[in-house]
Amino acid sequence: MSLSRTWSVALLGVDGVPVEIEADVSHGKPKVQLLGLPDTALNESKDRVRAAVRNSGLEWPDQVTLALSPADLPKGGSGYDLGLACAVLAGAGSAPQTKLGGTVLIGELALDGRIRPVRGVLPRLLAAKRAGLKCAIVPRESLAEAALVDGIQALGAYRLVDVLSWLKDEESDLVQPSPPAPMTRTAVLDLVDVVGQPEARWALEVAAAGAHNLLLVGPPGTGKTMLAERIIGLLPQLRPDEALEVTAIHSIAGALSADVPLVTLPPFIAPHHSASLASLVGGGIGMARPGAVSMAHRGVLFLDEACEFGAPLLEALRTATEEGEVRIARRDGVARYPARFQLVLATNPCPCAPIREVDCRCSPNERRRYFSRLSGPLLDRIDIRSRMRPIHAMDDSDLGPPEGSATVRERVTKARVRAVERWAEHGWQTNAEVPGPALRRHFRLPAKAMRLLDRGLETGFVSARGADRCLRIAWTLADLAEKDRPDGDDVGAALEFRDRRAA
C-alpha cells in the first residue's frame, strides 16, 4: 500500500486547469475520503469508482484517501472517475505508476467498468498540453475530438480493464485515432431560393462582408427568416484557430457530433423567443455553462420574431455585442465565455402583422408600443436596418436569374480579405471589430465625408456610437467596391442603412 498520483483537468468556463489526483491507500476500517471541494456529482464518484473496480474483477482496498489539487479550486462533474480509479489501483499495487505521471485521464465510469463520454474533452486536453502532459486516455466516443489537439497522444478506451492492461504494458483494446477526414464545406441553404427583395439581399451581403449586426423588418411571408438562415452560406469557413475555439465551446455545451468533431463553418444559433435568460447568455448551478450567445461565437445569433422576446433577454445582449464576451458569476466562481457573434434580428412591424400595410388594424400607440420592445440602446447597436416589402409576383424572371450564395460569397470573401490585410497589424479580423477611436484618428476619412456624419450628429439622426458604426459600414462598402478608402457616397449609404424609418 502506498501513495500514487495521476492527472485530470477541471474546467473554468472555456479554460482548463490541470488537477493532480493523489490516492493514499492503507489497511484498516473500510473508508473512502474525497478531498478538494467536490460537488455532488464528483462526491458520488466514490461509489461509482468502487463499484466499477469491483465489477471489473479487481480488489478495492480498505482505506482510501483521495485528494484533488489545487485544493481550493471547486471541482465538479464525473470526468474525474477514470483518474480516481487508476490512482487507487496504482496505490493498491494493482497497476504500475510508471505511465501515470505524464498521462491525463478523462471519463466517467459506469458501475460495470465501462467508460462513458463527458463534456469538454477538447478544452481539457488543450490545458493538459499547456501543462506539458504528453498522453491522454479518453472515452472512445470522444477520441475524434481529442485527436484535434496536436502534441498529445490520445487513446480511446471502452473499459477500465483496457486502461489497466495499457498501464501494465500488456496487450489492450485501446484505440488509436483515425486519420482526419478531408474537410468539405457542409451543404447550406442557398440564397437563390429567396424571391425578390433586392434591398434586403444587398443589406445581407454588406452585413456578411463586415460582420455587422442586421435588423430585418417586414410583414409575414416576405422572406425575413429565409434570408437570415442563408447568411451562413455567405460567410467564409473558420480559420483553424477559430475552429478550435468554437469547437471547445460546443464541447463544453455537449453539442458536438462524434461524426463531425470539428466545427469548421460559422455556427448559426436561433433560440426560440420563449428561451430563458440562462439559456441565452449562460448560467446554471455551480459553474455556469455557455448559452446561445457563446454557442454563436464567430458565427450568427438569429432572433426571429425579436419583438416577442422579453425585455431582459434583449437588454442582456447589449454588453455581449459590445465586448464580445460574457462573464457569469455563480457560486463556484466567474465563468468567462467568448461571445463575438453577429446579431441578426427579424420582426413584424406590428402585432397584427398584415400582408399589406393598409390592412393594419393596430393603433399608432399599439404599433409604437410593440416596436419599442427593441429599446433605443439596443437599436443603436444594430448597424444595418432593412425594410422588406410584400412580394407581388412569384415570377421574377424578367429581372434575370437571382444570384446564388456561391456568387455572393465570392464577393464577401474578397471584401473580408481586404479587411484582414488592412487591420492585420492591429489584430482585428473584420470591420465590425475596429474601435471607433481608431477609425476617427488613424484612419480618418476626407473632410467632405466626415461632414455628412457631423450633420447627422447635429440633427440627432445618429448618436456618437451610431457614427462609429457608420464608419465601419463605409469601410465595408469600400471593400465590396474594391476601393482603398471610403468616400462621401459610402458614408451616405451607411447613413441610409441606419435610418430609423427603415425600422
C-alpha positions, -999 to 999 in steps of 0.1 A, spaced: 0 0 0 14 34 -10 8 69 -24 1 73 -61 -6 103 -85 -22 109 -118 -38 138 -137 -72 151 -148 -85 186 -158 -111 210 -143 -130 234 -164 -135 271 -156 -155 285 -184 -136 276 -216 -103 274 -197 -89 241 -183 -69 238 -151 -48 206 -146 -58 188 -115 -34 164 -97 -52 133 -83 -34 118 -53 -45 85 -37 -33 73 -3 -41 36 3 -37 18 36 -52 -10 57 -78 -6 84 -115 1 87 -131 5 52 -134 41 45 -132 64 14 -125 102 17 -125 126 -12 -109 160 -6 -106 191 -28 -140 209 -29 -160 183 -49 -196 190 -60 -224 164 -56 -216 146 -89 -180 143 -80 -186 133 -44 -208 104 -57 -179 92 -78 -165 74 -47 -194 48 -50 -192 47 -88 -155 41 -89 -156 15 -61 -184 -5 -79 -166 -2 -113 -133 -16 -98 -151 -45 -81 -172 -53 -112 -140 -53 -133 -127 -83 -112 -103 -62 -91 -99 -57 -54 -108 -25 -37 -85 -15 -8 -98 -9 27 -89 27 34 -86 53 6 -79 90 8 -83 109 -24 -71 145 -28 -76 167 -58 -52 196 -61 -54 227 -63 -74 220 -31 -91 255 -31 -105 251 -67 -141 240 -68 -144 208 -89 -174 192 -104 -187 166 -128 -180 130 -134 -150 133 -157 -126 125 -128 -138 90 -124 -112 73 -146 -83 92 -129 -96 84 -94 -99 47 -102 -64 44 -117 -48 63 -88 -64 40 -63 -54 8 -82 -19 21 -86 -17 29 -49 -30 -6 -41 -3 -22 -63 -28 -35 -89 -12 -13 -116 22 3 -121 27 40 -117 52 44 -145 29 59 -171 5 78 -148 28 108 -142 26 121 -178 -9 110 -186 -42 128 -182 -73 105 -176 -108 117 -185 -140 98 -184 -170 87 -163 -172 51 -151 -203 30 -153 -209 5 -125 -197 -23 -147 -164 -6 -156 -174 9 -189 -161 44 -197 -187 69 -206 -181 102 -225 -181 136 -207 -183 172 -219 -154 194 -226 -127 169 -237 -111 194 -262 -106 223 -238 -94 198 -211 -67 184 -234 -56 219 -246 -50 227 -209 -31 194 -205 -9 202 -234 0 236 -219 9 218 -187 33 196 -205 14 163 -204 21 140 -234 -6 113 -233 -44 112 -227 -69 84 -222 -104 94 -231 -137 76 -239 -138 61 -273 -167 83 -283 -146 114 -276 -114 102 -294 -121 121 -326 -124 153 -306 -93 145 -285 -73 139 -317 -78 176 -327 -51 186 -301 -16 183 -316 12 173 -293 -7 148 -272 -10 111 -279 -47 104 -275 -60 69 -269 -96 58 -267 -108 33 -240 -141 14 -237 -135 -3 -203 -114 2 -172 -96 -31 -176 -83 -19 -210 -66 11 -194 -51 -12 -167 -37 -35 -194 -21 -5 -211 -6 6 -178 10 -28 -174 23 -28 -210 1 -57 -218 -20 -61 -250 -50 -39 -246 -80 -27 -267 -72 9 -265 -79 26 -298 -57 49 -318 -74 79 -335 -82 75 -372 -67 98 -397 -88 130 -400 -112 130 -429 -108 158 -455 -128 188 -446 -155 198 -471 -180 227 -470 -212 214 -455 -243 220 -476 -261 251 -466 -293 269 -477 -288 289 -509 -297 325 -515 -311 316 -549 -343 303 -531 -353 338 -520 -378 356 -542 -372 393 -549 -361 416 -520 -331 432 -537 -326 458 -510 -326 432 -482 -303 410 -503 -278 438 -505 -281 445 -468 -274 409 -461 -243 409 -483 -230 441 -466 -237 426 -432 -218 394 -441 -189 412 -456 -182 433 -425 -198 411 -397 -223 439 -390 -255 434 -369 -286 434 -390 -323 441 -385 -350 429 -410 -384 444 -406 -414 434 -427 -448 417 -429 -450 379 -426 -442 358 -456 -417 382 -472 -387 361 -466 -371 375 -434 -363 341 -419 -353 327 -453 -327 355 -458 -314 353 -423 -309 315 -425 -288 319 -457 -263 343 -443 -241 313 -432 -237 304 -469 -221 338 -475 -195 336 -447 -160 321 -452 -150 290 -433 -134 294 -399 -97 296 -397 -80 267 -378 -76 286 -346 -112 299 -348 -125 264 -354 -107 251 -323 -121 280 -303 -156 274 -314 -154 236 -311 -142 240 -275 -173 259 -266 -196 234 -283 -177 206 -265 -184 222 -231 -221 225 -241 -222 189 -252 -233 199 -287 -205 181 -307 -212 152 -330 -188 122 -330 -190 121 -368 -181 158 -372 -159 167 -342 -145 200 -356 -168 230 -363 -155 245 -395 -185 266 -405 -196 297 -385 -223 285 -362 -259 296 -367 -278 297 -334 -315 306 -334 -331 304 -299 -369 305 -295 -385 336 -281 -396 316 -250 -359 309 -241 -348 317 -206 -321 342 -197 -297 314 -186 -301 296 -219 -294 328 -238 -264 342 -221 -254 312 -200 -259 300 -165 -266 270 -143 -258 258 -108 -222 258 -96 -200 269 -126 -221 284 -153 -224 268 -187 -223 286 -221 -255 300 -235 -267 307 -270 -246 339 -273 -214 319 -267 -226 290 -289 -228 316 -317 -192 328 -312 -176 335 -346 -210 330 -361 -245 343 -362 -271 347 -334 -305 349 -350 -336 361 -331 -367 355 -351 -398 375 -340 -374 397 -320 -402 418 -306 -417 387 -289 -386 382 -268 -387 396 -232 -370 429 -224 -345 413 -200 -334 389 -228 -329 416 -254 -311 440 -230 -288 412 -219 -274 413 -255 -261 448 -252 -229 441 -233 -221 410 -252 -224 427 -286 -200 454 -275 -174 434 -256 -175 400 -274 -175 382 -240 -199 373 -213 -189 370 -176 -213 350 -154 -208 350 -116 -220 319 -98 -214 301 -66 -182 283 -78 -167 313 -95 -169 336 -125 -171 319 -159 -159 338 -189 -171 327 -223 -163 344 -256 -193 358 -275 -180 375 -306 -212 369 -327 -231 387 -354 -266 396 -343 -294 393 -368 -330 403 -358 -362 398 -377 -396 412 -367 -430 421 -379 -438 459 -378 -468 455 -355 -488 429 -336 -515 422 -363 -488 419 -390 -509 422 -421 -495 414 -455 -505 449 -468 -498 479 -446 -531 494 -454 -549 465 -438 -532 471 -404 -558 472 -375 -533 485 -349 -535 520 -335 -503 542 -337 -498 536 -299 -500 498 -303 -475 499 -332 -452 521 -312 -455 500 -280 -449 468 -299 -417 480 -317 -405 498 -285 -396 463 -271 -365 468 -292 -350 496 -270 -332 526 -283 -298 514 -268 -302 480 -285 -312 495 -318 -282 518 -316 -260 487 -317 -277 475 -349 -255 486 -378 -279 479 -407 -317 481 -408 -336 469 -438 -373 471 -446 -388 442 -465 -417 447 -489 -446 424 -497 -440 401 -527 -463 409 -556 -452 382 -581 -436 348 -577 -422 350 -613 -392 374 -613 -376 360 -645 -378 394 -661 -352 406 -636 -328 379 -646 -318 348 -626 -313 355 -589 -277 353 -576 -268 322 -556 -248 321 -524 -216 310 -541 -215 342 -563 -222 365 -533 -198 346 -511 -170 352 -536 -175 390 -532 -179 387 -494 -147 367 -492 -127 392 -512 -140 421 -490 -131 402 -459 -96 395 -472 -91 432 -479 -102 440 -443 -79 414 -428 -49 427 -447 -57 463 -437 -62 456 -400 -36 427 -397 -11 447 -376 -38 457 -352 -52 422 -347 -87 429 -360 -103 405 -384 -135 423 -396 -146 459 -399 -171 454 -372 -143 448 -346 -124 481 -353 -128 505 -324 -143 539 -332 -113 559 -319 -90 541 -343 -113 549 -373 -115 586 -363 -78 592 -355 -57 568 -375 -80 560 -405 -98 594 -407 -118 599 -439 -118 631 -460 -134 662 -446 -163 660 -471 -172 625 -460 -169 634 -423 -192 665 -428 -221 641 -435 -216 624 -402 -213 658 -384 -246 669 -399 -262 636 -387 -249 642 -352 -261 678 -352 -296 669 -362 -298 639 -338 -301 614 -368 -273 593 -353 -255 591 -319 -218 590 -314 -219 552 -313 -240 553 -344 -215 575 -362 -187 550 -354 -208 522 -368 -215 542 -400 -177 545 -405 -174 507 -402 -201 502 -427 -185 527 -450 -152 507 -449 -172 475 -457 -189 492 -487 -155 504 -499 -141 468 -496 -170 454 -516 -163 481 -543 -126 473 -541 -117 508 -532 -88 518 -510 -108 542 -488 -145 551 -484 -157 583 -499 -188 605 -493 -211 582 -512 -201 553 -490 -207 573 -458 -241 585 -472 -251 549 -480 -240 538 -445 -262 566 -430 -292 553 -451 -286 518 -436 -291 532 -401 -322 552 -410 -347 546 -381 -376 549 -406 -364 516 -421 -374 500 -388 
